[in-house]
Amino acid sequence: MAEAGPTRSSRRLRRDAASFPGNLHLVMVLRPTGFFQRTFTDIGFRFSQEDFLLKLPVVMLSSVSDLLTYIDEKQLTPEFGGTLEYCHSEWVIFRTAIESFALTVKDIAQMLQSFGTELAETELPDDVYSIERILALRTEKYCQLKEDIMTVTKEGNMLLSSLEEPNSNKPSLEEHHERPGDWETVNRLLAQLHEMETAFDGFWEKHQLKMEQYLQLWKFEQSFQEVKNAIEFLMDRQANLPDTGDSVSQVKERLKDLGSLDDMAQELIGKAQVMILHGHQLAASHHYALNLICQQCNELRHLSDVVSDELKRKQARLQKTLELHNRLQQALQCCDEGAYLLANQQMDKCQSKEGAQKALQDVEKFLESSSPYLNFDPQTLHYDFESILTSELKSQIHSCQIKLENVRSMFENRQACFKKLLDKHVRPVQLVAPRPENPPRSKSPLFSPKHGVDFNSSLKFSFDLSLPGKKTSRKSQSSRKIEVMHDYQEKRNSLHSFISDSEDNLDTLKGHVINELIETERVYVEELFTVLTGYRAEIDNPEMIVLMPAVLRNRKDILFGNMPEIYDFHNK
């Protein structure tokens, strides 16, 4: 509908038709009331009809009343005879606000689309600090977009409420008349904005959860690598630590080092258990990398079990090796104590019955107390410690066994010697009764004071002897002696009484003395032989070198002097 006048032309109609929001079906032209204006209008439409490209039917109306035949008065403004309240300036304001709101909603949609594309296509970094920084920036941008959406929504609601305001000039039902087209437009835009906000919130929640899980995964993997590397480094250290040793001190030192590694292992295992618990919590929260986290937890658990088992196994072997060394050390100490006991027995005091008896008791007491060490079974020892035996340990066991056998042999020889001395003291001396009726005879020069026989001195033999572990005497080396004496004092007293009572028994006494001298010489030769075979000959035995102090090695001639020549002389 248009009002024809001198200032309106067909070109303005075309311009209005191009900018009209709806589709045109009919054009009604209200002619001016003046003659000239009406004439000019008819001529203008006649000459410009071909140029008028609307291609629509045109109805020429002579008056406003003719307009009411085509349009209801409720749809016409008062200036055209209708009752529709219409303010063109108000319509322009609302229309401008609606179009501005529509453009704002479109901009918001583009911003959300651009932000979503950025979140989806941007490649995430591979370090924790950068991930945290990106997450913080994206969160800040999300909050800014949310504020913009809330602001636009608030503007739309205000515009929508303005379109719903009643007209205070009309107290009738027309007060609540709404502008259905504009209201629906604004309401539709608000609905679109709400849908975009809901979709954007859902997308952001998923993206934020993924980013947080990605950050959690990086932190978990970083801690996992640290603990794993520490455990592997500890395993390398314990692998380089031997599980055996050649001495007690060496084994104790390795046990100490192993104890330090075990303390470190316990601390790392504790960290690994905390990480495994954290991994289970991530898995329970439906983490997207569930399989990877479970795999790494299982790997940590396996490494913890391996390093714990290896440390326990190595500690058990070292403890068993220490036990073997202690037993060997006790056995060797027992050998040294036995050798020291034998070396410190004063043989001159052992010639009497009481001295021999006491020395024999000391030997037997020592053998009884040292029986667990002196009588150990090598086969049993090999069986008990088979799992830890090395070539060096086997060599040490063999050397200990040889030393124990030698010490046992020395004790057996010493026992036999003491028992032989005790048997001699037990054998009684047969006395010959005197015959006083025989006339006294002069004493034989053999028993005169000049040629008197000192039984103590004649039956006292000295020879050099030095044993490992024996205390050094204050005397010079040339004066060191072990004196083998036989107590014949009682026999000498008895013999003198017999001589004084009767000189008739002189021949008997001479024979008796000669027999005693021969017996003493035999015992002396036997003792010399025992010393030469049990001590001097053993110095050259390679297996006995370990029992001998270094200061006595290769000094056989100094220790025993001319004892072999003395033995050869008396043995003839």
C-alpha positions in Angstrom: 0.0 0.0 0.0 1.3 3.4 -0.9 0.1 7.0 -0.9 0.6 8.7 -4.3 1.8 12.2 -4.4 4.0 14.6 -6.2 7.0 13.5 -4.1 6.6 9.8 -4.5 7.4 8.1 -7.7 7.6 4.6 -9.1 11.3 4.5 -8.3 10.6 4.9 -4.6 8.0 2.1 -4.8 10.7 -0.2 -6.3 13.1 0.8 -3.5 10.4 0.2 -0.9 9.5 -3.1 -2.4 13.2 -4.2 -2.3 13.5 -3.4 1.3 10.1 -4.7 2.3 10.4 -7.7 4.7 7.6 -9.7 3.3 6.4 -10.9 -0.1 4.2 -8.5 -2.0 0.9 -9.8 -3.6 -1.1 -6.6 -4.3 -0.3 -2.9 -4.6 -3.1 -0.4 -3.7 -2.5 3.2 -4.6 -4.5 5.9 -2.9 -4.9 8.8 -5.3 -4.4 12.3 -4.1 -7.5 14.5 -3.6 -6.3 17.4 -5.7 -7.0 17.6 -9.4 -3.5 18.2 -10.6 -2.0 15.7 -8.2 -4.4 13.0 -9.4 -3.7 13.9 -13.0 0.1 13.8 -12.6 -0.3 10.4 -10.7 -2.2 8.8 -13.5 0.2 10.1 -16.2 3.2 8.9 -14.1 1.9 5.4 -13.7 0.9 5.2 -17.3 4.3 6.2 -18.7 6.3 4.2 -16.0 4.2 1.0 -16.0 6.6 -0.8 -18.2 9.5 0.4 -16.1 7.8 -0.8 -13.0 9.2 -4.2 -12.5 7.0 -5.4 -9.7 4.8 -7.4 -12.0 2.0 -7.2 -9.4 -1.6 -6.1 -9.7 -2.1 -2.4 -8.9 -5.4 -1.1 -7.6 -6.1 2.6 -7.7 -8.2 3.9 -4.8 -10.0 7.1 -4.9 -10.6 7.5 -1.1 -9.8 6.0 2.2 -13.2 4.4 2.4 -12.4 2.4 -0.7 -9.4 1.0 1.3 -11.6 -0.4 4.0 -13.2 -2.7 1.4 -9.9 -4.5 1.0 -8.3 -4.2 4.5 -9.9 -4.6 8.0 -9.9 -1.4 10.0 -8.2 -3.2 12.8 -5.2 -3.6 10.6 -5.1 0.1 9.6 -3.8 3.0 11.4 -6.1 5.9 12.4 -4.8 8.1 9.5 -6.3 5.5 7.1 -9.5 5.2 9.0 -8.4 2.2 11.1 -8.0 1.5 14.8 -4.5 0.0 14.9 -2.2 1.8 17.2 1.1 2.3 15.4 4.1 4.5 16.1 6.6 4.4 13.3 9.5 5.8 15.4 8.8 3.2 18.0 8.7 0.5 15.4 12.1 1.7 14.1 13.6 1.5 17.5 12.3 -2.0 18.2 13.3 -3.1 14.7 16.8 -1.7 15.1 17.1 -3.4 18.6 15.9 -6.7 17.2 18.3 -6.6 14.3 21.2 -5.6 16.6 20.3 -8.5 18.9 20.2 -10.9 16.0 23.6 -9.7 14.9 25.0 -10.2 18.4 23.6 -13.7 18.6 25.3 -14.4 15.3 28.6 -13.1 16.6 28.3 -15.2 19.7 27.7 -18.3 17.6 30.8 -17.5 15.5 32.9 -16.9 18.6 31.7 -20.2 20.1 32.4 -22.0 16.8 35.9 -20.5 16.5 36.7 -21.4 20.2 35.4 -24.9 19.7 37.6 -25.3 16.6 40.6 -24.0 18.4 40.0 -26.5 21.2 39.6 -29.4 18.9 42.4 -28.7 16.4 45.2 -27.3 18.6 47.9 -29.9 19.4 48.6 -30.2 23.1 52.2 -29.9 24.4 54.2 -32.6 26.0 55.2 -31.0 29.3 53.2 -30.5 32.4 53.9 -26.7 32.7 52.6 -25.9 29.2 49.6 -28.1 29.7 48.7 -26.3 32.9 49.2 -22.9 31.2 47.0 -23.8 28.2 44.3 -25.2 30.5 44.3 -21.9 32.6 44.1 -19.7 29.4 41.3 -21.8 27.9 39.4 -21.7 31.2 39.8 -18.0 31.3 38.5 -17.6 27.8 35.6 -19.9 28.5 34.6 -17.8 31.5 34.7 -14.7 29.3 32.5 -16.3 26.7 30.1 -17.3 29.4 29.9 -13.7 30.6 29.2 -12.5 27.0 26.5 -15.1 26.6 24.9 -14.1 29.9 25.0 -10.4 28.9 23.4 -11.0 25.5 20.8 -13.2 27.1 20.0 -10.5 29.6 19.6 -8.0 26.7 17.3 -10.4 24.8 15.1 -10.9 27.8 14.8 -7.1 28.3 13.9 -6.7 24.7 11.4 -9.5 24.9 9.8 -8.0 28.0 9.6 -4.6 26.2 7.7 -6.2 23.3 5.2 -7.6 25.8 4.4 -4.3 27.6 0.8 -3.3 27.5 -0.4 0.1 26.1 -1.5 2.3 28.9 -3.7 4.5 26.6 -6.1 1.6 25.9 -7.8 0.2 28.9 -9.4 -2.5 26.8 -8.0 -5.8 25.7 -5.8 -4.0 23.2 -3.6 -3.0 26.1 -2.2 -6.5 26.1 -1.8 -6.7 22.4 1.6 -8.1 21.5 3.7 -7.7 18.4 3.7 -11.3 17.4 6.3 -11.1 14.7 8.9 -9.2 16.7 8.3 -11.2 19.8 8.6 -14.5 18.1 11.8 -13.3 16.5 13.4 -12.3 19.8 12.1 -15.4 21.5 13.5 -17.6 18.7 16.9 -15.8 19.0 16.9 -16.4 22.8 16.1 -20.1 22.3 19.0 -20.4 19.8 21.3 -18.6 22.2 20.3 -20.9 25.0 20.8 -24.0 22.8 24.3 -22.7 21.8 25.1 -22.1 25.5 24.0 -25.6 26.5 26.0 -27.2 23.7 29.0 -25.1 24.5 28.8 -26.0 28.2 28.6 -29.6 27.3 31.6 -29.4 24.9 33.6 -27.5 27.4 32.9 -29.9 30.2 34.1 -32.8 28.1 37.1 -30.8 26.9 38.0 -29.7 30.4 37.7 -33.2 31.7 39.9 -34.5 28.9 42.5 -31.8 29.6 42.5 -32.5 33.3 42.8 -36.2 32.7 45.6 -35.5 30.2 47.4 -33.4 32.8 46.8 -36.2 35.4 48.2 -38.7 33.0 51.3 -36.6 32.3 51.9 -36.2 36.0 51.4 -39.9 36.6 53.8 -40.9 33.8 56.4 -38.4 35.0 56.2 -39.8 38.6 56.2 -43.3 37.1 59.4 -42.7 35.1 61.1 -41.2 38.1 60.2 -44.2 40.4 61.0 -46.7 37.6 64.4 -45.2 36.9 65.2 -45.1 40.6 64.2 -48.8 41.0 66.2 -49.9 37.9 69.2 -47.9 39.2 68.9 -49.7 42.5 68.6 -53.0 40.8 71.8 -52.3 38.9 73.6 -51.4 42.2 72.5 -54.6 43.9 73.4 -56.6 40.8 76.9 -55.3 41.1 77.1 -56.2 44.8 78.5 -59.8 45.1 76.4 -62.3 47.1 79.5 -64.0 48.7 82.7 -63.1 50.3 86.2 -64.6 51.1 86.3 -63.4 54.7 84.1 -62.4 57.7 85.0 -58.7 57.3 84.3 -58.7 53.6 80.9 -60.4 54.1 80.0 -58.0 56.9 80.9 -55.0 54.7 78.7 -56.3 51.9 75.9 -56.9 54.3 76.2 -53.3 55.4 76.1 -52.1 51.8 73.1 -54.4 51.2 71.4 -53.0 54.2 71.7 -49.4 52.8 70.3 -50.6 49.5 67.4 -52.3 51.3 66.6 -49.0 53.1 66.6 -47.2 49.7 64.5 -50.0 48.2 61.9 -49.8 51.0 61.5 -46.1 50.4 61.1 -46.6 46.7 58.7 -49.4 47.2 56.6 -47.1 49.4 56.5 -44.5 46.7 55.6 -47.1 44.1 52.7 -48.3 46.3 51.4 -44.7 46.6 51.6 -44.4 42.8 49.8 -47.7 42.3 47.0 -46.5 44.7 46.8 -43.2 42.8 46.6 -45.1 39.5 43.7 -47.2 40.8 41.9 -44.0 41.8 42.4 -42.6 38.3 41.1 -45.9 36.8 38.1 -45.8 39.1 37.3 -42.3 37.8 36.9 -43.7 34.3 40.1 -42.1 32.9 40.4 -42.3 29.2 43.9 -43.9 29.5 42.7 -46.7 31.8 44.6 -49.4 30.1 47.9 -47.5 30.1 47.6 -46.6 33.7 46.8 -50.2 34.7 49.8 -51.4 32.7 52.2 -49.0 34.4 50.8 -49.9 37.8 51.4 -53.6 37.1 54.9 -52.8 35.9 55.7 -50.9 39.1 54.3 -53.8 41.2 56.5 -56.2 39.2 59.7 -54.1 39.6 59.0 -53.7 43.4 58.6 -57.5 43.8 61.7 -58.2 41.8 64.0 -55.8 43.7 62.6 -56.9 47.0 63.1 -60.6 46.2 66.6 -60.0 44.9 67.6 -58.2 48.0 66.1 -60.9 50.3 67.9 -63.6 48.3 71.2 -61.8 48.3 70.9 -61.1 52.0 70.1 -64.7 52.7 73.2 -65.9 50.8 75.4 -63.4 52.5 74.0 -64.4 55.9 74.7 -68.0 55.1 78.2 -67.2 53.9 78.8 -65.3 57.1 77.6 -68.3 59.1 80.1 -70.5 57.2 82.9 -68.1 57.8 82.1 -67.9 61.5 82.1 -71.7 61.7 85.5 -71.9 59.9 86.8 -69.1 62.0 85.7 -70.9 65.2 87.3 -74.1 64.0 90.6 -72.3 63.2 90.5 -70.5 66.5 90.0 -73.8 68.2 93.0 -75.2 66.4 95.1 -72.2 67.5 94.0 -72.6 71.1 94.8 -76.3 71.0 98.2 -75.6 69.5 98.8 -72.9 72.1 97.7 -75.3 74.9 100.1 -78.0 73.7 102.9 -75.6 73.3 102.5 -74.1 76.8 102.5 -77.4 78.6 105.7 -77.6 80.6 107.0 -81.1 79.8 109.5 -81.1 82.8 106.5 -81.0 85.2 104.7 -83.7 83.2 107.3 -86.3 84.1 105.7 -86.9 87.5 102.5 -88.8 87.9 100.6 -85.8 89.2 101.9 -83.5 86.4 101.1 -86.0 83.7 97.7 -86.7 85.1 96.9 -82.9 85.2 98.2 -82.4 81.7 96.2 -85.3 80.4 93.1 -83.9 82.1 93.7 -80.5 80.5 94.0 -82.2 77.1 90.9 -84.2 77.5 89.0 -81.2 78.8 90.0 -79.2 75.8 89.0 -82.0 73.5 85.6 -82.3 75.1 84.9 -78.6 75.0 86.1 -78.3 71.4 84.5 -81.4 70.1 81.9 -79.6 67.9 84.7 -77.8 66.1 87.4 -80.5 66.0 85.0 -83.2 64.9 83.0 -81.5 62.2 82.1 -83.5 59.1 83.2 -81.8 55.8 80.5 -83.7 53.9 77.8 -82.3 56.1 79.3 -78.8 55.8 79.3 -79.1 52.0 75.7 -80.3 52.1 74.5 -77.5 54.4 76.2 -74.8 52.4 76.1 -76.2 49.0 74.1 -73.3 47.6 76.7 -70.7 48.4 80.0 -72.6 48.0 82.5 -71.1 45.7 86.0 -72.4 44.7 87.5 -70.1 47.3 85.2 -71.2 50.1 85.8 -74.9 49.2 89.6 -74.2 49.4 89.1 -72.6 52.8 87.1 -75.6 54.0 89.8 -78.0 52.8 92.6 -76.0 54.5 90.5 -75.9 57.7 90.0 -79.6 57.5 93.7 -80.3 57.1 94.5 -78.1 60.0 91.9 -79.8 62.2 93.3 -83.2 61.2 96.8 -82.1 62.1 95.7 -80.7 65.5 93.7 -83.8 66.2 96.8 -85.9 65.4 98.9 -83.7 67.7 96.4 -84.2 70.6 96.3 -87.9 70.0 100.1 -88.2 70.2 100.2 -86.0 73.3 97.5 -88.2 74.9 99.4 -91.4 74.1 102.6 -89.9 75.5 100.9 -88.9 78.8 99.2 -92.3 79.1 102.5 -94.0 78.6 104.1 -91.9 81.3 101.2 -92.7 83.7 101.7 -96.4 82.9 105.4 -96.2 83.9 104.5 -94.5 87.2 101.9 -97.2 88.0 104.4 -100.1 87.4 105.9 -101.0 91.0 109.5 -101.3 91.8 110.6 -104.8 93.0 112.6 -104.4 96.2 115.3 -106.9 97.3 115.5 -107.7 101.0 118.9 -107.1 102.6 121.1 -109.9 104.0 122.7 -108.5 107.2 124.7 -111.7 107.9 127.1 -111.0 105.1 130.3 -109.2 106.2 130.5 -105.5 105.3 132.4 -104.7 102.2 134.0 -101.5 101.1 131.8 -99.4 98.9 132.3 -99.6 95.3 134.1 -96.7 93.7 131.0 -96.5 91.5 129.0 -95.2 94.4 131.7 -93.2 96.2 131.2 -89.5 96.6 133.8 -89.0 93.9 132.0 -91.2 91.6 128.6 -90.9 93.1 125.6 -91.2 90.8 123.2 -88.3 90.7 120.1 -89.9 89.5 118.3 -86.6 89.1 121.0 -85.3 86.9 121.7 -88.5 85.0 118.0 -89.0 84.3 117.4 -85.4 83.3 117.5 -84.7 79.5 117.1 -81.3 77.9 116.3 -80.5 74.3 115.1 -77.4 72.4 111.5 -77.0 71.4 109.5 -74.1 70.2 105.9 -74.3 69.2 103.5 -71.8 67.5 101.8 -69.6 70.0 104.1 -70.4 72.9 105.1 -67.5 75.0 108.7 -66.4 74.6 110.9 -67.0 77.6 113.0 -64.3 79.1 116.1 -66.4 78.6 118.1 -66.3 75.4 117.2 -68.6 72.5 120.2 -70.9 73.3 118.9 -71.5 76.8 115.3 -72.4 75.8 114.8 -76.0 76.9 112.1 -78.5 77.4 113.4 -80.8 80.1 112.2 -84.5 80.2 112.7 -85.8 83.7 111.9 -89.0 85.4 111.5 -88.9 89.1 113.7 -91.6 90.6 114.2 -89.9 94.0 112.3 -92.5 95.9 114.1 -95.3 94.1 117.5 -93.7 94.8 116.6 -93.4 98.5 115.5 -97.0 98.6 118.6 -98.1 96.8 120.9 -96.3 99.2 119.2 -97.9 102.1 119.7 -101.2 100.6 123.4 -100.5 100.0 124.0 -99.3 103.5 122.2 -102.3 104.9 124.1 -104.9 103.0 127.0 -104.9 100.7 126.1 -108.4 99.6 123.5 -107.1 97.3 126.0 -105.1 95.3 125.8 -107.2 92.3 122.0 -107.2 92.4 122.0 -103.4 92.8 124.4 -103.0 90.0 122.2 -105.0 87.7 119.2 -103.1 88.9 120.8 -99.8 88.3 122.0 -100.9 84.9 118.5 -102.0 84.0 117.1 -98.6 85.1 119.7 -96.8 83.1 118.9 -98.9 80.1 115.2 -98.2 80.6 115.8 -94.5 81.0 117.9 -94.5 77.9 115.1 -96.2 76.0 112.5 -93.7 77.2 114.9 -90.9 76.3 115.4 -92.2 72.8 111.6 -92.6 72.4 111.1 -89.0 73.5 113.8 -87.8 71.1 112.1 -89.7 68.3 108.7 -88.3 69.2 110.1 -84.7 69.1 111.9 -85.3 65.9 109.0 -86.9 64.1 106.2 -84.9 65.7 107.9 -81.5 65.4 111.0 -81.3 63.4 109.8 -83.5 60.5 106.4 -81.6 60.4 108.1 -78.3 59.8 108.9 -79.5 56.2 105.2 -80.6 55.7 103.5 -78.1 53.4 100.2 -78.7 55.0 101.5 -77.6 58.4 102.9 -74.2 57.2 99.5 -72.6 57.9 99.8 -73.6 61.6 103.3 -72.2 62.0 104.0 -68.6 62.8 106.0 -66.8 60.1 108.9 -66.1 62.5 109.5 -69.9 62.9 109.5 -70.9 59.3 112.8 -72.1 57.7 114.5 -72.1 61.2 114.6 -75.8 61.8 118.3 -76.0 62.5 118.1 -73.2 65.0 115.1 -74.7 66.8 116.3 -78.2 67.1 120.1 -77.8 66.9 122.0 -81.2 66.9 119.1 -83.2 68.2 119.2 -85.6 65.3 122.9 -86.4 66.1 122.0 -86.9 69.7 119.2 -89.3 68.7 121.5 -91.3 66.4 124.1 -91.6 69.2 121.8 -92.8 71.9 119.7 -94.9 69.5 122.8 -97.1 68.8 
